[in-house]
């Protein structure tokens, strides 16, 4: 079974400590129970119980400390971190959030050459502390070019930091806040660490209305020693971007966790409810929405899992992950919204009830496409890879599942955050030939037309500067990438062909929708409109296939999971 079920968590792990971490985490939340989980959420209770659990069991220490700086069982292993991501979000976004912003805060530390701060971070992790990433600012958001935090050299060899940081998770409790700014004298970029306990660190407020603490803080003549500087110049710049490259990938896993729990709850409700003399799940439109939601959720997980393989196998000569990571961030999170919308249309008013998990899911799923760079920012990044992806493939050895219990050394030694246009990818066409399925064949026709569009009706210079035009084009390209990795992992995980074809049923529909959107843009030329009109296709209907997916995959999950009360 591809979806997480905490009541039957028998995933294969390469080491016993990883299994223990996941099972203990599940036991913590199931022991807390849904009633207390919801009560804490409604009352915006600071999750000290969870942080105490993390501290007592050294969870973040084992999961987020590179092997070189920790004891046995310590490593930064993206494969098992994905598992932990999913479990935390399954029970609530706020628990996931304190983990996520710790990952971001640790990025510039582990990427630096500052051994003093690395050892300090390892010690704090062992003690159960969390971390923060001081990048965004009130007026500039994540526009790192415009950062106003400044570090001024003093006569005694120290520095004084002045400036405000905004939207900083864990900023209320992190003893190491990795803070981005500029040197006041030279203007070069710099990362340094700040401590929330210091008297010159002013914690202004929590800027959100939730359990999480998302800080607005101000440094006023905050003293910084040389040993507290993590990186300068281009190294600081690269640390900022590379940390986001690592961290934004996790948002897709948060969407997967949230949607999976919401799916169980919605199915249990609908399948056990009678309206107008029939089960709710006997209505054809309800079955369609559940099958669509299940297919989309399965695709989300297959893609995110496969992206993890490329992230873990990355090297200076293989940076394909720089396309797949923003695709997880952009596509998986927006698909998460689509899944929740479909489920909500089924359960209707039930989704507002205060004692349901779904009420949290419907609220929180909206956040994930909007964090660590908006969907639009990530699409703008993705289109940079389009030319090489379609017209200049590279040669790579086949990549197996990267679940080995080893440290992901390359993540903290990614090198300069540039040269994206030179990255090459393995031939997508070979992957699309792995199956011969009706909807996949239709989707391949759409992909071939998109490639012809790019070669024969190439967007002109004005269109390439028009972000509105590029965003729609980027959505279509993203679907091609999405489908490729889904197919690769469908083979690896032995996904039944019925379900694979059902996935491409919605892929055909989505591609057609984006083609129509681009067709309707004011700047689209007649030649482009001709190509786009041909891309609008109807999926292949197969009632027998649909019925098997409904019975064997969707309805089979009825009552298999319900959170402890």
N, C-alpha and C positions, 0 to 999 in steps of 0.2 A: 504494500500500500504506500503510495507516494506521499500522502498527507500525514502530518503529525497527529498522533492520537496519544495523549499523555497517559491514558489508562492502559495502553498496550505499547509502551515505548520499548521496542526491542531492536532498535537501530544497531547496525554493526559498527563497533568502535575498535580501533586498533590497540587501545590501552585501557586498563581498568579505571584509571583516574578520570578519564574523559567520561566514561559511562557513569561513574559515581557523581560527577558534577551535574550531569543532566538529570539524573534521577533524583538527586537531593533537591535540585531546583524545582522540579515538578512537585515533589512531596511538600516543599515549603508552601507553594501556592495552593495546592489541593488541601493542605492542612489549614490554611488561612480561610479557605472557603469563599464562595461567590458572594454571600451576604456581607461579609467583612470587607471583601475587595471592593464591592460597590459602595459600602458605607464610607470607606476611606476616600474613595473617588469623589463622592458627593460633598464630603466635608473638607476636601483638599488637604488631607492629613499628610504631613511630611513622612516619607516612607522610611523612617528610621528602623522599623522592623526588618525591612529588606536589606538595608545597608548593614545592619547588625548580622544578619544571616551571611551576607557576602564576607564580612570581616571574620566571623567565627570560622568559616570554612575556607578562607583564603582563595575565594573563587577568582576575583579579578587578578590576584597575584599569579595564580597558575595560568590563567588564560591570556593575560596581557603583558607578561614579562618575558622578553626574549631569553632564550636558553642561557646565553652568556652572562646574564645578570641575575638569574634566579636559581633556585634549587631544583631538585628532581621534580618532574611534572610541569615545570614552567616552560612555556614556549608560546610564541605568537603563531598560531596555527589557524589559518583562515577557515579551513574546513570545519573544525570543531567550533570556531567562533560563530559560524553561520548557524549551527545547531542551537547555540546559546541565544543568539539573536532571535531566532524563531520562537523559542520557548518563552523568553521574556515578553515579547510582543503578544504572544498568544494569551497571556494573562493581563496585559495592560501596557499601554504605550509609555507610561511614566517610568515604569521599572526599566524598560528598554532604553529610555532616554538618558538616564543617569549613566548607564553603560556606554551608550553611543558617544556622549560628550567626553567621557573619560578616554575613549579611543582617540578622539580628535585632539584632546589635550596632550596625550602621550606621543602623538605623531612627531611634533617638532623636537621632542626630547630624544626619542630613539633615533631620529634622523640626524641628530647633531653629533659633533665630535667632543662634546663636553662630558667627560667621564664622571666628574663630580656630580652633575645633575642626573645622570643616568643611574648612578648608584643610589642617589637620594630617592629617585622615583621608584626604584625597586624596593627600597626600604618602606616607603609610604604605601606601596601596593600590598606588601606583606602585612602591614598594620591595618589594612582595610580601607584606606583612603580612596577618594575619587578625585578626578582631575577635570580641568576646564581649558577651553580653547578660546583665548581672547583675540578674535580676529575682527568680527563685525563691529560697526560703529553706527550710532543713531542716524547720522545724516547720510552715510555712504553705504550702509548695508555691508555686503561682502566685497565691495569695490576696493580691493587692496591697494590699487594705485593711489587712492585718495586718503589713505589713513592719516589721521591727525595726531595719533599717539606719538609723543616725541621722547627721546632719550638724550639728555644734555650732559656732556662730559664735565666733571668737576676737577678742581686743581689737585685733589688727593687721589685721583685715579678711579674714583667711583663715578656714578651717574645719577641723575635725577629724572624720573619718569613723570610725565604730565599728560593727561588725556583721559578720555572717557571711552569705555567699551560697552556695547549694548547687545542684548540678545545672547548672553553668555550662560549656557547651562552649567550647573554646579558652581557658578560664581559665588555662591553664598557659603561654600564649605570646602573649596579646593585649596590645599596648601601649596599646590603648584599650578598656577594659571599660566599657560604658555601664551605670552602676550606679544602681539605683532605691532611694530611701529617703525619709525624712521629716526635716524640719528639727526639731532637738531643742527649739527654743524655741517654735515656732509650730505644729508638727505638719503643716505643709503639705508636699505631695509635692515631690520633687526628683529630677532626673537629673543625675549628674555622671560624669566619666570617671576611671578608675583605671588604673594601669599595673602589670602583673605583675612588672616589674623592681624596683619600689620595696621598700625594706627593711621598710616597715610593711604590706606586702601579704604575708600568710602563706598560701602554697599548702599546704593540709592534705593532700590526697590526690586521686587519681583514684577516683571512687566507682563506676565501672563496670569490668567485666572485659573490655575490648575494645581495639582499636586506637585508638579515639577517646579523648581526654582530656576527661572531664566533671568539672569541678573542684568541690571544696569549698574555698573560700578565706575568710579572715578579714582584715578591715581593723582594725588596732589604732592608734588615733590617727593615722590616715592623713591627711597634710596635703593640703588641697584649696584651690586658688586660685579666686578669683572667675571667672577666665577659663576654668576647667575645669567650671563649672556649665552644663549644657545647657539646662535648663528647670526651672520651678518651678510649684507650684500646679496649676491645672487643665491647663495646658500639659503638665506632666510626666505627669499622669494620662492625658491624651489620647494622648501619645506612646507610653506603655506599651501601651494598647489598640490603637492604630492600627498600631503595629509588629507586634503579634501578628496583626492582620488581614492584613497583607501577608505575614508569614512563614509562617503556618500553611497558606496555599494551596500552598506548595511541597511539603508532605508528600504530597499526592496524587500529585505528579509522581515522587516517590521510589518510591511504590508501583508506579506504571506502569513505571518503569525496571526495577525488581527483577522484576516479574512477566513482563515481556517476555523478559528473558534466561532466566528459569526455564522459560518456555513453550517456547522453542527447544530447550533442553537436554532437557526432558522428552519432547517430540515426537520428537526425533532418537533418543533411547534407545528409546522404545516402538515407533516405526515400523521400526526396524532389529532388533527382537528377536522371536524365534520361541518360542512356548510351546504345548505340546500340538499341534504340527503346524500352527499358524497364526500369522500376525503378530499381535502384541499389539493393534495398531490395527484388526484385523478383529473383535475382540470388541465387541458392541453397546454394552455399558456403558462401555467405554473411549472409543468414539466419542462417546457422550453426554457424558462428562466433559470431553473435549477441546473439543467444540462449545460446551458451557456456559462453559468457561474462556475460550475465544476471544471469545465474545459478550460476556461480562462485561468482559474486558480492552479490547475495542474500545469498549464503552460508557464505561468509565472515561476513556479518552483523548478521546473525542468531548466528553464533559462538561467535562473539565478545559480542553481547548482553547477551548471556547465561553465558559467562565467567564473565561478570560484576556481575551477580547474585551470583556466588561462591565467588568472591572477597569481596562483601559486606556482605556475610553471614559467612565469615571466623572467626575462633576462634583458640585458642591454640589446640583444639581437632579436628579441621577441617581445614586443610591447602591444600585442593585439588587445590586451586587457584594457587599454586606454579607450578603445571603442566599446567594449562590452560593459565596463563599469558604469559609464554614464547611461548606457542603455538600461541597465538594471535600475538605476536611479530614476530615469525618466519613464521607461515603459512599464516596468513592474509596478511602480507606485500608481501610475494612472490606471493600469488594469485593476489594481486593488480598489480604486474608486468605482470602477465599472462593476466589479463583483458585488460590492456592498449595495450599489444601486439596484442591481437585479434582485438580490435577496430581500431588500427593503420593499420592493414592489410586491413581493410575495407576502411578507408578514405584515406589511402596512402599519397600522397604528401600534401593533405590538412592539415595533422598533423604537418607540418613544418611552416605553415603560421603564421606570427607574430601577427595577430589580433585574433587568436583562443585561447581559454582556453587550448585546447588540447596540444598546443606547450609547455605550462608550465607543464601540467600533465605528458607528456612523459619524460620530463627532471627530474621532482621532484619525480616521483614514484620510481625511482631507489635508492633514498637516504634511504628510510625507512627500507629496510632489512639490511642496513649497519650501522644504528645508534643504540645506547644503547646495544651494543653487536651484533656481526654479526650473521647471520643465523646459522653458524657452531657452535658458542658458545652456542646458545640456543638449538640446537639439542643435543649437548653433555650434556646439563642439562636435557633435556626431557628424554633421555634414562635411567637416574637414576631411573625413576619411573616405568619402563617397567615391572619388575618382579612382583611387588605388583599389578599393574594394571591388568595383565592377570591372575595371579595365587593366589592372596591373597586379594580378595575384602573385603571391610568393610561394616558395616550396617549403613545407614544414612536415616533420614526421608526425604521424597520428598521435594524438594526446589521450592518454587514459585518465581515469578518475584519479584526482590528486588528493587522496585521503590519508596519505602517509603521516605518521605522528612526528613531523619534523618542523623546525622553526622556519618561518618565511623570511629569510635573510634579505631578499631583494626588496621587500616592501620598504625597508628603511635605508636603501641604497639605490634609489631609482634613477639618480642622476638628474641632469637638467630637464625641466618641464617644458621642452620645446621639441621642434622637429616632427610634429604630428603628421604633417603631410607626406612624410617619407615612410611611415609605417605601412607595411604590406600585410595581406591576409591570405589565408588558404582559400582555395577556389570554392566558392559557395555552391557552384553548379553540381559538383561531385556529391555534396551532401544532399542536395535536393533530389538526386537520383537514387538515394537509398531506399525509397519507397515508390510504389506505383499505386497511388490512391486517387480517387476521383477529385476530391477537393484540392489535394496537393497539386494535381495536374493543372487545375484551373489557376491556382495561385502561381504556378510556374509560368503560365502564359502572361499573367499580370506583371511578374518580375521581368520577363523578357521584353515586354512593352516599355517598362520603366527604363530599362537599359537602352532601348532604341530611342526613347524620348531624350535621354541625356546625350546620346551621340548625334541624333538627327535633328533635334529641336532644342539644342543646348541653351540653357538660360543665359541671356546676355548680361553685360556688365551691370546694367541697372537692376535687373532681376536678382543678380547675385548680391547686390547691396540691399535689397528689399527683404528685411527680416520676416515680414508677413508672408511673402512668397516662399522663402526658404523654410519656414517652419512647417508648412504643409508638405513641401517636398521632403523635408527631413522625416516627417511622420511615415511617409511611404518607404523611404530607405530603411528606417528603423525596423519596420515590419519584416523586411528581407533578412536583416541581421537576426532578428528575434526568431524567425522561423528556422534559420540555419542551425542555431544552437539548440533549439527545441528538438529538432530532428536528430541531431547528434546524440543528445541525452536520451531520447526515446529509445534508441537502439541500445544504449548502455544499460538502461533500467528496465528494458523489456516491456515497454508500454504497448498494450494491445493496439492493433491497427485500427480497430473501430474508434478508439479514443483519439488516436493521432488524426484520423480523418475528420473527426468531430472538431478537433482544435482548428484544423484548416478551414472548416466551415465558417467559423467566426473570423478567421484571418482573411478569407476572401471578402466577406462583408465589410470588414474594417478597411481593407485596402480600397475597395470601391468607394467607401465614404470619403476617404482622404483624396482620392482622385477627383471626385465630384467637387470637393472643397477647392482644390487647386484649379479645376476647370472654371470655377466661378470667380476667381480672382480678377480684378479689373485689368491687370497687366498681362494676363495670359494671351499668347499669340494664337492665331488660327491653327498653325501647325501643331502647337502644343495641345490645343483643345482637341484636335483630331486624335492624337495619341491617348489623351486622358479619357476621352469618350470610350475608346476601345478597352480601356482598363476596367471599366465599370461592368462587373460580371455578377451573376447569380450563382451561389454555391449549389453543388449537386445534392439534391434531396434524396434521402434514403431512410424510409420509415423503419425498416428493419434494423439498420445500424443505430439509429437514434434510440429505438426501443431497447436494444442491448446495452447501450451506454447508460440509459436511464435505470434499467433494472440491475445491471451487474456492477455499476460504478457509483451511481448516485443514491438510489433508494437503498442499496446495500449498506449505506452509512447511517441509516435511521437508527437512533438510539444506541449507537456504538460509543458515543461520548457525551457526557454531561458533567459539568464541573460540580465538585462536592458542594453541598449547600453551605 
